[in-house]
């Protein structure tokens, strides 16, 4: 039985240049699954041109409404949704994000089957497709770019102006002008690992948490913090990682230990709204608060990093936080300000690399279940809605949708 995937044109503004499957990955997918055909909707903004798909024998056309599954990257504008179809994209609705209430409402109204990449997990509950690695790679690069600009040390070429990651790495030599600053990377997942890749390739020395806290160095250094390094149970009981994830409200931050010794914070750790923040706005007025540059890679607005009062854009990536007033100002406005980089779509800056990485994960981990037999329930678990109804796992979104209806 034939099965057709349509790669949709990204409709969000500003446009996203990533694509789920690159031209070569489309060819590989068709060779792997004998019944599969991939059709590409024409797009002037993709990191891979229409011609690159055509050159490998793939059909590029405007109308892809006849395909079995429509696959994109970012949220599809509600008006562009085709009734009765099956879609795969990042919907950003499962945390009840206000900006996407109307999107989910339209999915239900148009009886669309919505499968969300973010919810695709294995039997252990681990995500099987993500752009996290490239969020970390570009996030760490932007952290150094921002620090260099703030202190007028060097001028890295913005990642989105680089052809690809190889081109970006040509810039790494410039960070040799760094003074002996200290950097913290929070997290241990894909995002943090991507950030560590960049710092290691830049030749920045990694040190233990203890040495970071208590020693001084004659060169720039960084340390990686796991949850247990900057949180503790309020009742004094021993650390338990599983318990922290299950009951984050029972914990408090100990990140204040790092405030007097850190110059640059690269925040890559997933944050739950019930979990403690790294620090509070009031802490920025402490005489020993040393952090002057923050790369909030996770970009949770008003989340774990309280100075992230808004997200920023690829074109305008940084802003200043004034500790005295609590107000945001133009980037690099005054030395005493904290400069924040909070771009919320970092992988878009290296769309070709990020798309290749994502396509590999799709081919290996998702297409066997999407095109073939979903006996493991991988697709089923990630299906938010079908035939105008929320699936049982996602019934908690009913009030979120109803709130839109009242608006």
C-alpha positions, 0 to 999 in steps of 0.5 A: 500500500502506497504512502506519501509524505508531503514536506510543507512550506513553512508558513510562520513569520519570520520564516524558518529555513529548516526542513524535516528531510533534506534532499538526500534524506528523502532519497534514502527514505524512499529507498528504505521504505518501498511503498513511500513517496516524498513530495516537496511543496515549493518554498523560496525560504528553505535552507535547501532550494527546490532545485536541490530536491529536483536534482535528486529526482524528487517532485516539487509542486505547490499542491500537496493536499493529496499526501497522506502525511504533511510534515513541517517544522514549526507551527502551521498558521491556523488559516493554512491548515487543511481539514482532515489531514494528518500533520507532524510539526512542533505545535508548542501546545502541550504546555498550554502556550497562549500563543498557540491556543487558536492553532489547537482549536483549528486542529480540532475544528478541522478534524486534523490528526496532529502528531507532535515531534516533541512527544515522540518518545521511546518506551523509557519516555526519552525523546527520539527526535529533537533539534536540541543539539543545534540549539546548544551549538548555536547557543554557546557560539552566541554566548561567546559572540555576545560576550565578545561584543559586550566587552569589545574583545572580538567580533564573531560572524553571526551563525546565521551568516555562516554557510554551515557549521564548518564555516562557523568553526572558522571563527573559533580562533577569535575567542583566544582573546578571552581573558581568564573568565569563568563560564557555567553551562547548566544541564546534561541533555542534548542542548547542554551537550551541543554547547559543550561541543563548541566550548571544547572545540574552541579550546576552553578548558573544562574544570570540576565544579569544586575547582570552579568554585574555589580556585582561580585560573590564568585562562578561561574555563567552564564547568557543567552543572547538573541539577544536583549541583545547584538544587537541594531538597528543602527538608534536607533529605539526600538528593534524588534525581528522579524525585527532583523531576517528579516533585520539583516544588520540594527543592530550592536553588543553591545557585547563589554559590556560583553568582560571585564566581561566574562571568558568563552563564549558558543556561541549557537545562530544561526547567519545570515551572514548579522548579526553583529559579536559578536566582531572583531579580533581587540577587542581581543587585547583590554586590557580589553578583558577577554574571554580566552576560547570559545566554538563555538557550532554553529561553523560558520567558520569566522562567529559570533565568528571571532576566529573560523577560522576553525572547530575542530574534536572530536578527536582534539577538541580545538585550540588556537588563538593568539591575537597578531598575529591572528594565530592559534596555538596548544591548551593550547600553552600559557596562553595569547592565547584564546582557542577555541572549535569548533567541528562541529558535537557535537551530534556524541559524544553521538550518542545513546542519540542523536539518541533516541531524533531524532527518537522520533521527526521523529516518532511524526512529520515526519513519519505521513506525509512521510508514509501517506498523506502530506496534510500539505506540510511538506515533499513538503516544505523540498524537494530540488530536484526531477526528476533532477530539483530544486524545485521552493523554491530552484531555488536560488541554480541554480547558486551554482550548475552551479558553480560546473559544471564550476569547 
